[in-house]
Amino acid sequence: QVQLVESGGGLVQAGESLRLFCTGSGFTFRGYVMSWYRQGPRKEREWVATITSGDVTTYSDSVKGRFTLSRDNAKNTLYLHMNSLKPEDTAVYFCSALRGSEYWGQGTQVIVSS
């Protein structure tokens, strides 16, 4: 059974940093394209960043230069290092695993106060 579990969310002040984790199980983690998405209050879900199985990363313009995505295939874990957080980064953050089918976690809440 495929499972993705996000963690690391919390309440921080603007300008601070936070690291999110996404741990996968039930699938061959290293072979999947992994991504983070987020959904802010009263907003549509939006793509944040993606890392391929070959460790190529891409970022949305809204987080480029502030967020860093990485993965540890030995630990089946995806990381999102978020620096210089802004109130507009407030959202529920979801990770996804894609290889033909796409799987989603339940999300972790990030709140950035001004």
N, CA and C atoms as a LAMMPS dump frame, in Angstrom:
ITEM: TIMESTEP
0
ITEM: NUMBER OF ATOMS
342
ITEM: BOX BOUNDS ff ff ff
-5.0000000000000000e+02 5.0000000000000000e+02
-5.0000000000000000e+02 5.0000000000000000e+02
-5.0000000000000000e+02 5.0000000000000000e+02
ITEM: ATOMS id mol type element x y z
1 1 1 N 0.833 -1.185 0
2 1 2 C 0 0 0
3 1 3 C 0.879 1.249 0
4 2 1 N 0.664 2.094 -1.003
5 2 2 C 1.451 3.321 -1.11
6 2 3 C 1.02 4.301 -0.029
7 3 1 N 1.994 4.883 0.63
8 3 2 C 1.703 5.872 1.654
9 3 3 C 2.744 6.972 1.61
10 4 1 N 2.288 8.196 1.696
11 4 2 C 3.142 9.371 1.811
12 4 3 C 2.719 10.126 3.066
13 5 1 N 3.693 10.429 3.911
14 5 2 C 3.397 11.119 5.153
15 5 3 C 4.252 12.372 5.237
16 6 1 N 3.578 13.518 5.269
17 6 2 C 4.275 14.792 5.406
18 6 3 C 4.376 15.168 6.878
19 7 1 N 5.44 15.906 7.195
20 7 2 C 5.612 16.414 8.555
21 7 3 C 6.512 17.637 8.511
22 8 1 N 6.639 18.301 9.641
23 8 2 C 7.547 19.437 9.744
24 8 3 C 6.869 20.789 9.685
25 9 1 N 5.583 20.81 9.407
26 9 2 C 4.882 22.083 9.352
27 9 3 C 4.773 22.715 10.728
28 10 1 N 4.367 23.967 10.733
29 10 2 C 4.211 24.657 11.999
30 10 3 C 3.955 26.128 11.792
31 11 1 N 4.035 26.865 12.882
32 11 2 C 3.821 28.317 12.885
33 11 3 C 5.162 29.007 13.055
34 12 1 N 5.489 29.875 12.108
35 12 2 C 6.739 30.627 12.168
36 12 3 C 6.461 32.078 11.834
37 13 1 N 7.419 32.924 12.117
38 13 2 C 7.305 34.33 11.756
39 13 3 C 7.942 34.579 10.388
40 14 1 N 7.507 35.635 9.749
41 14 2 C 8.066 35.99 8.448
42 14 3 C 9.581 36.139 8.557
43 15 1 N 10.269 35.617 7.563
44 15 2 C 11.718 35.673 7.548
45 15 3 C 12.394 34.446 8.121
46 16 1 N 11.644 33.637 8.836
47 16 2 C 12.207 32.433 9.434
48 16 3 C 12.223 31.269 8.443
49 17 1 N 12.778 30.159 8.907
50 17 2 C 12.929 28.981 8.046
51 17 3 C 12.173 27.799 8.64
52 18 1 N 11.91 26.85 7.765
53 18 2 C 11.225 25.633 8.179
54 18 3 C 11.634 24.529 7.209
55 19 1 N 11.661 23.297 7.704
56 19 2 C 11.971 22.179 6.814
57 19 3 C 10.826 21.171 6.863
58 20 1 N 10.342 20.845 5.71
59 20 2 C 9.28 19.856 5.6
60 20 3 C 9.854 18.515 5.177
61 21 1 N 9.184 17.461 5.611
62 21 2 C 9.589 16.102 5.298
63 21 3 C 8.409 15.368 4.665
64 22 1 N 8.735 14.47 3.756
65 22 2 C 7.727 13.583 3.18
66 22 3 C 8.353 12.198 3.101
67 23 1 N 7.817 11.278 3.846
68 23 2 C 8.351 9.915 3.869
69 23 3 C 7.396 8.984 3.132
70 24 1 N 7.952 8.219 2.208
71 24 2 C 7.144 7.31 1.414
72 24 3 C 7.357 5.865 1.795
73 25 1 N 6.338 5.068 1.55
74 25 2 C 6.435 3.629 1.771
75 25 3 C 5.493 2.929 0.808
76 26 1 N 5.78 1.663 0.549
77 26 2 C 4.911 0.877 -0.32
78 26 3 C 5.188 1.029 -1.797
79 27 1 N 6.265 1.725 -2.158
80 27 2 C 6.645 1.87 -3.556
81 27 3 C 8.15 2.102 -3.636
82 28 1 N 8.689 1.992 -4.849
83 28 2 C 10.13 2.179 -5.055
84 28 3 C 10.414 3.663 -5.158
85 29 1 N 10.671 4.264 -4.009
86 29 2 C 10.799 5.717 -3.877
87 29 3 C 11.752 6.316 -4.908
88 30 1 N 12.902 5.675 -5.094
89 30 2 C 13.955 6.276 -5.921
90 30 3 C 13.542 6.393 -7.386
91 31 1 N 12.563 5.636 -7.799
92 31 2 C 12.155 5.65 -9.193
93 31 3 C 11.065 6.648 -9.525
94 32 1 N 10.633 7.403 -8.541
95 32 2 C 9.505 8.302 -8.707
96 32 3 C 9.948 9.757 -8.765
97 33 1 N 9.22 10.523 -9.554
98 33 2 C 9.335 11.973 -9.538
99 33 3 C 8.548 12.466 -8.321
100 34 1 N 9.225 13.241 -7.49
101 34 2 C 8.603 13.71 -6.25
102 34 3 C 8.379 15.226 -6.322
103 35 1 N 7.268 15.645 -5.82
104 35 2 C 6.931 17.066 -5.882
105 35 3 C 6.279 17.529 -4.582
106 36 1 N 6.336 18.835 -4.398
107 36 2 C 5.56 19.511 -3.346
108 36 3 C 4.551 20.424 -4.031
109 37 1 N 3.361 20.426 -3.475
110 37 2 C 2.316 21.354 -3.858
111 37 3 C 1.834 22.024 -2.578
112 38 1 N 1.093 23.097 -2.754
113 38 2 C 0.524 23.745 -1.583
114 38 3 C -0.846 24.332 -1.914
115 39 1 N -1.641 24.465 -0.896
116 39 2 C -2.957 25.07 -1.059
117 39 3 C -3.182 26.031 0.086
118 40 1 N -3.184 27.323 -0.262
119 40 2 C -3.419 28.347 0.733
120 40 3 C -4.894 28.554 0.982
121 41 1 N -5.213 29.349 2.01
122 41 2 C -6.615 29.62 2.331
123 41 3 C -7.34 30.216 1.125
124 42 1 N -8.44 29.624 0.759
125 42 2 C -9.293 30.117 -0.339
126 42 3 C -8.546 30.181 -1.674
127 43 1 N -7.563 29.282 -1.826
128 43 2 C -6.8 29.252 -3.075
129 43 3 C -6.827 27.857 -3.684
130 44 1 N -6.503 27.8 -4.964
131 44 2 C -6.351 26.524 -5.63
132 44 3 C -5.001 25.907 -5.228
133 45 1 N -4.937 24.586 -5.346
134 45 2 C -3.655 23.933 -5.098
135 45 3 C -2.678 24.364 -6.177
136 46 1 N -1.454 24.699 -5.773
137 46 2 C -0.448 25.14 -6.726
138 46 3 C 0.826 24.323 -6.563
139 47 1 N 1.497 24.144 -7.674
140 47 2 C 2.762 23.439 -7.681
141 47 3 C 3.859 24.289 -7.056
142 48 1 N 4.738 23.672 -6.278
143 48 2 C 5.826 24.379 -5.616
144 48 3 C 7.177 23.984 -6.217
145 49 1 N 7.468 22.688 -6.246
146 49 2 C 8.777 22.238 -6.712
147 49 3 C 8.722 20.754 -7.033
148 50 1 N 9.647 20.335 -7.896
149 50 2 C 9.742 18.942 -8.315
150 50 3 C 11.187 18.501 -8.364
151 51 1 N 11.422 17.247 -7.993
152 51 2 C 12.737 16.645 -8.148
153 51 3 C 12.558 15.314 -8.86
154 52 1 N 13.355 15.108 -9.911
155 52 2 C 13.241 13.872 -10.673
156 52 3 C 14.023 12.754 -9.994
157 53 1 N 13.894 11.569 -10.561
158 53 2 C 14.668 10.447 -10.039
159 53 3 C 16.16 10.663 -10.255
160 54 1 N 16.514 11.548 -11.162
161 54 2 C 17.916 11.887 -11.395
162 54 3 C 18.355 13.143 -10.667
163 55 1 N 17.545 13.585 -9.689
164 55 2 C 17.872 14.733 -8.834
165 55 3 C 17.868 16.071 -9.566
166 56 1 N 17.171 16.163 -10.658
167 56 2 C 16.995 17.454 -11.312
168 56 3 C 15.818 18.161 -10.64
169 57 1 N 16.035 19.411 -10.225
170 57 2 C 15.015 20.136 -9.493
171 57 3 C 14.487 21.312 -10.32
172 58 1 N 13.216 21.597 -10.138
173 58 2 C 12.601 22.784 -10.717
174 58 3 C 11.701 23.4 -9.659
175 59 1 N 11.556 24.71 -9.739
176 59 2 C 10.819 25.463 -8.725
177 59 3 C 9.852 26.443 -9.376
178 60 1 N 8.781 26.707 -8.674
179 60 2 C 7.891 27.765 -9.127
180 60 3 C 8.58 29.104 -8.895
181 61 1 N 8.198 30.094 -9.655
182 61 2 C 8.823 31.411 -9.517
183 61 3 C 8.605 31.99 -8.126
184 62 1 N 7.506 31.636 -7.499
185 62 2 C 7.185 32.213 -6.192
186 62 3 C 8.113 31.731 -5.08
187 63 1 N 8.803 30.616 -5.282
188 63 2 C 9.672 30.081 -4.225
189 63 3 C 11.122 29.961 -4.66
190 64 1 N 11.393 30.197 -5.928
191 64 2 C 12.756 30.041 -6.445
192 64 3 C 13.698 30.955 -5.692
193 65 1 N 14.829 30.395 -5.272
194 65 2 C 15.804 31.165 -4.52
195 65 3 C 15.577 31.147 -3.021
196 66 1 N 14.407 30.707 -2.579
197 66 2 C 14.111 30.64 -1.138
198 66 3 C 13.937 29.206 -0.656
199 67 1 N 13.405 28.368 -1.506
200 67 2 C 13.145 26.969 -1.141
201 67 3 C 14.16 26.063 -1.841
202 68 1 N 14.53 24.984 -1.161
203 68 2 C 15.424 23.984 -1.74
204 68 3 C 14.828 22.603 -1.529
205 69 1 N 14.731 21.87 -2.619
206 69 2 C 14.154 20.537 -2.6
207 69 3 C 15.262 19.498 -2.72
208 70 1 N 15.18 18.463 -1.918
209 70 2 C 16.168 17.387 -1.999
210 70 3 C 15.497 16.076 -1.605
211 71 1 N 16.2 14.992 -1.879
212 71 2 C 15.646 13.684 -1.538
213 71 3 C 16.755 12.771 -1.034
214 72 1 N 16.385 11.864 -0.167
215 72 2 C 17.307 10.84 0.317
216 72 3 C 16.645 9.501 0.026
217 73 1 N 17.065 8.878 -1.054
218 73 2 C 16.411 7.64 -1.476
219 73 3 C 16.644 6.49 -0.488
220 74 1 N 17.764 6.544 0.218
221 74 2 C 18.035 5.501 1.212
222 74 3 C 17.038 5.562 2.366
223 75 1 N 16.521 6.771 2.621
224 75 2 C 15.566 6.955 3.719
225 75 3 C 14.135 7.121 3.208
226 76 1 N 13.953 7.001 1.886
227 76 2 C 12.626 7.193 1.288
228 76 3 C 12.007 8.522 1.724
229 77 1 N 12.824 9.548 1.758
230 77 2 C 12.369 10.829 2.295
231 77 3 C 12.662 11.968 1.335
232 78 1 N 11.698 12.839 1.229
233 78 2 C 11.777 14.064 0.444
234 78 3 C 11.815 15.232 1.415
235 79 1 N 12.659 16.212 1.122
236 79 2 C 12.803 17.365 2.002
237 79 3 C 12.475 18.643 1.233
238 80 1 N 11.92 19.604 1.962
239 80 2 C 11.74 20.94 1.406
240 80 3 C 12.25 21.929 2.449
241 81 1 N 13.398 22.519 2.134
242 81 2 C 13.959 23.535 3.014
243 81 3 C 13.401 24.871 2.585
244 82 1 N 12.724 25.53 3.489
245 82 2 C 12.068 26.788 3.175
246 82 3 C 12.718 27.908 3.986
247 83 1 N 13.305 28.845 3.289
248 83 2 C 13.951 29.991 3.93
249 83 3 C 13.199 31.269 3.592
250 84 1 N 13.47 32.3 4.364
251 84 2 C 12.874 33.622 4.114
252 84 3 C 11.369 33.508 3.888
253 85 1 N 10.708 32.83 4.787
254 85 2 C 9.278 32.588 4.62
255 85 3 C 8.483 33.884 4.674
256 86 1 N 7.421 33.902 3.89
257 86 2 C 6.548 35.062 3.787
258 86 3 C 5.126 34.654 4.202
259 87 1 N 4.316 35.599 4.612
260 87 2 C 2.928 35.252 4.957
261 87 3 C 2.2 34.56 3.816
262 88 1 N 2.536 34.913 2.59
263 88 2 C 1.868 34.286 1.446
264 88 3 C 2.288 32.84 1.231
265 89 1 N 3.277 32.376 1.972
266 89 2 C 3.64 30.955 1.929
267 89 3 C 2.729 30.112 2.821
268 90 1 N 1.876 30.77 3.577
269 90 2 C 0.941 30.05 4.427
270 90 3 C 0.057 29.143 3.578
271 91 1 N 0.052 27.853 3.915
272 91 2 C -0.69 26.881 3.115
273 91 3 C -0.569 25.508 3.765
274 92 1 N -1.375 24.594 3.271
275 92 2 C -1.155 23.182 3.54
276 92 3 C -0.263 22.665 2.418
277 93 1 N 0.831 22.032 2.805
278 93 2 C 1.804 21.544 1.841
279 93 3 C 1.631 20.033 1.676
280 94 1 N 1.554 19.625 0.417
281 94 2 C 1.356 18.224 0.078
282 94 3 C 2.533 17.724 -0.748
283 95 1 N 2.93 16.484 -0.525
284 95 2 C 3.906 15.891 -1.426
285 95 3 C 3.198 14.887 -2.329
286 96 1 N 3.779 14.695 -3.495
287 96 2 C 3.23 13.711 -4.428
288 96 3 C 4.355 12.878 -5.002
289 97 1 N 4.003 11.662 -5.385
290 97 2 C 4.926 10.735 -6.033
291 97 3 C 4.311 10.346 -7.364
292 98 1 N 5.079 10.516 -8.416
293 98 2 C 4.559 10.285 -9.768
294 98 3 C 5.448 9.328 -10.558
295 99 1 N 4.801 8.282 -11.064
296 99 2 C 5.445 7.396 -12.032
297 99 3 C 4.3 6.643 -12.695
298 100 1 N 3.737 7.277 -13.701
299 100 2 C 2.506 6.748 -14.256
300 100 3 C 1.355 7.202 -13.379
301 101 1 N 1.119 6.502 -12.327
302 101 2 C 0.122 6.927 -11.337
303 101 3 C 0.737 7.973 -10.41
304 102 1 N -0.138 8.775 -9.827
305 102 2 C 0.345 9.789 -8.882
306 102 3 C -0.309 9.545 -7.535
307 103 1 N 0.498 9.637 -6.5
308 103 2 C 0.043 9.432 -5.136
309 103 3 C 0.262 10.706 -4.337
310 104 1 N -0.608 10.898 -3.356
311 104 2 C -0.574 12.115 -2.545
312 104 3 C -0.579 11.785 -1.061
313 105 1 N 0.074 12.687 -0.31
314 105 2 C -0.017 12.606 1.135
315 105 3 C -1.189 13.428 1.64
316 106 1 N -1.322 13.484 2.958
317 106 2 C -2.439 14.19 3.573
318 106 3 C -2.135 15.656 3.836
319 107 1 N -0.885 16.028 3.769
320 107 2 C -0.527 17.432 3.926
321 107 3 C -0.036 17.791 5.317
322 108 1 N 0.716 18.879 5.373
323 108 2 C 1.185 19.445 6.639
324 108 3 C 0.996 20.956 6.564
325 109 1 N 0.488 21.537 7.645
326 109 2 C 0.128 22.955 7.651
327 109 3 C 1.342 23.824 7.969
328 110 1 N 1.508 24.862 7.167
329 110 2 C 2.535 25.873 7.423
330 110 3 C 1.823 27.223 7.553
331 111 1 N 2.086 27.898 8.66
332 111 2 C 1.519 29.225 8.886
333 111 3 C 2.65 30.198 9.132
334 112 1 N 2.679 31.242 8.341
335 112 2 C 3.719 32.259 8.473
336 112 3 C 3.056 33.558 8.904
337 113 1 N 3.412 34.008 10.096
338 113 2 C 2.811 35.232 10.61
339 113 3 C 3.672 36.432 10.244
340 114 1 N 3.028 37.572 10.067
341 114 2 C 3.756 38.791 9.669
342 114 3 C 4.221 39.564 10.884
